[in-house]
Amino acid sequence: MGGFDTIVYEKRDGVAWVTLSRPAVLNAYNMRMRDELYEVFGAIRDDADVRALVLRGAGRAFCAGADLTEFGTAPSPTIARRVRFARDVWGVLAGLKVPSVAALHGFAFGSGLEMALFCDLRLAAADTQLAMPEVRLGMIPAAGGTQTLPRVGGLGAALDVLLTGRRFDAAEALRLGLVTRVVPEERLAAETAALARELTALDPRAVRAVRQAVREGAELPLDQGLRLEARLAAGLRRTP
């Protein structure tokens, strides 16, 4: 793939490493990053050699949220947000058939936290600060936060985070169920790499079936979810 301006893409041993790379602005999410993530997630979707995805940030933060300087170039903040989310970046990320891991550190605010919530697993360095501050700006999240937060952390946690817009730390994020594991800052890279290796060592058919059963089943009544699980399990037994 060609070079990117706002991200770095590397593929090693079956792992697609996507690094948000605007460190001077704490990896703030802008339209250029949107376009480049859309391209790279599409390439990962179509690459049969990729067995897992890791999403991380360069410098002092994972992602501090939307680049608010772009709001000044649009007729209104509403139009700026509509343009920024015109491409379904997060739909492509959520629709990947390989497991995804977000490695959080520094700040994961707004769009940064939202993109992490679309991943299957989230590791957070102990120093991470998280927030969904849109309500304090007179807005609501526009990258799925109102939908992913209750699905990941439950209704109570989602309303707490979304209605207050407050900051909280990695330890509280773990208690709320929004991150999978908290690790010392100096261990984040090693723990992320180890988890990615574990995922690539698994049977990819079983991994795809688990992800499909959980993600699709969460939207179904229990009886239909059980039928989905049974169908996927039977499909694995039939496949050599």
C-alpha positions, 0 to 999 in steps of 0.5 A: 500500500502507498504511504499515508499522512495520518496513520502508519500501516504495517503487517507482520506475522499475520497482524495488521498494525494501524497506528494513528500518527498525528502526534503533534495534535494528540492524534486528533481525528480529521477528514484525512485520517477518516479517508486513510482509515477507510482505505486501510480497513478496507485493505485489511478486510480484503487481505486473507493473510491478516489474522488480527488487527491492532489499533494504537496511537503514536506519541502521548495519546491514543486519540484526543478526539475530533480535530476541532480546527476543522469545524471552523472551515465548515458553515456549521459544526453540524455540517462539519460532523456530517462531512467527517462521518460521510464514509462509514469507517466504523462500519468497515471496522466493525464488519471485519472478520478478524479480531481487533485490539485497541491499545489505549494510552494517554487520552482516549476522548470522543472519537478516540474512545468511539473507535476503540469501542468498535474493536473487540478487545481494549487494553489500556495503559494505567495512565489512560484518561477517557471521556465522551465529552460531546454533551458539554459542547452541546452535541452528542457523539456522531461515531456510534458512541451512544450505541456502542457504549451501552452494548459494551458497558451496559445502560448505566455506564453509558448514561453516566459517561454520556450525560456527564461528559466527565473524564475517568481513568483506566481503572474506572474504565475497567470497572465499567467494562469499557476496557478489557485489561489495564497494564502498566504504561511500560508494558502496553506494547509488549502486552498488546503484541502478546495478545495479538500473537495469541489471536493469530495462533487460534483457528481463524474459523472458530474465531470468526464463528465466535465473533459472529455469534456474539456480535449478531446474537447481541441483537437477537432474542435469546432463542434466535441467538441460541439457534445462531450459535448452534448453526455456527457450531454445526458448521465448524464440525462439518468443515475439515 
